[in-house]
Amino acid sequence: MFSGAQVSLYPMSGNFVGIILDAVKALDPYRDRLRIETDDISTLLVGPPDILFAAMHDLFVAAASTGEHCVLSAAVSRGEPDDAICGVNPSPSQAEPLAERIRAALAAVDITAESGQPTAAQFSLYVMGTGTHMDEIYGCIDFLKRSGTFDRAKNFCTRLSGDAGAVYATIREAFCRFGDPEGHVTLDITVSANTTPRVFSDAQRTL
């Protein structure tokens, strides 16, 4: 089954071109396992979800390791027409009980190695074309609240924070474990590093 992402990286630096070009080198180990297409707006990554999220994590951490404020924005999708590079769909069978999928997702996040990069993220999960979509979304919310990365619910999205390894693993598990494995599931993701909420609280008070 197809899984892929349109990814854009935004370093908030006068050297944004250099940071992006250096960060893109982090994708080199994945080039034989992902289809990668880049233009002046975004980079398309197509491949198995575990490889897809590992590549996005490494791209983001490579840019954030400069110490500059960096944001990664991505639209992630599965369930569209097949692409051979995606291989066998790794998502669990929908017949697997929701409680078991939550336990498996929590275990996967728990064993994820830390990257050493503090990160904040927000994302929205969209489960398409199934009458049980709200059960899947509520199950995902339960998982998020127990994941160790849950920060708070926001309008239209959920905020996560913590080490980049755990944050990306949490989003990956939300993508893979919830929704019909043969259905259409999408994520809208924004990930940020090297800034603090206080900066924006101070800015808001001046408006």
C-alpha positions, 0 to 999 in steps of 0.5 A: 500500500502507498505511503508517502509525505510531502515535506518542507524544511524551514530553518529560520536563518540567513544561512537557510540554503546551506542548512537545508543542503547539509540536512538533505544529506541525511536522506542519503542512506534512505535513497535505495529504500525511498522514492525521493523527488525534490522541487523548490517547495517540498520533497516527496518521500514515498516508501514504507512508513517506518523508513519514511518517519526515520528519514523525516526524523533524521532530516529534521535533527540534522537541521536542528543540530545547527542550533537554529530555529527549524520547522519541518512541515509535512502532509503524510498519507497512506491508502492511495494507489500502490507504489512498489517501493512501499512493499508489504503494508506494515500496518496491523490488521483492523481485526486486531483489537484497538486495545492491543494496538494501543499497547503495541504503539506504546511499546514501540515508543518506549523502546525508541532511542533518544536523539538528544534533540528537544522538540515540539510538534503538533499534528492532526490525524484524519481517518477516511472512509470508515464508519468506525473512524471516531473509535479509531481517533479516540483510540489514538487520543488514548495512546497519545495521552499515555505516550510520554510525549503528550503536551496538550490538546489544541483546537484541530490538533494535538501538541507533543513535546520531548526528544525528537526520537520519541516525538517522531515515533509517537507520530509514526505509531499514530499513523500506522496503528489507527484507521483501516490498514486498507483505508485512507489515513492522513496526517498534518504535521508541524515539528519545531526545535530551538525556540521556547513558548515564552518567546511567543508569549512575550510577542503576543503581549506586545500585539 
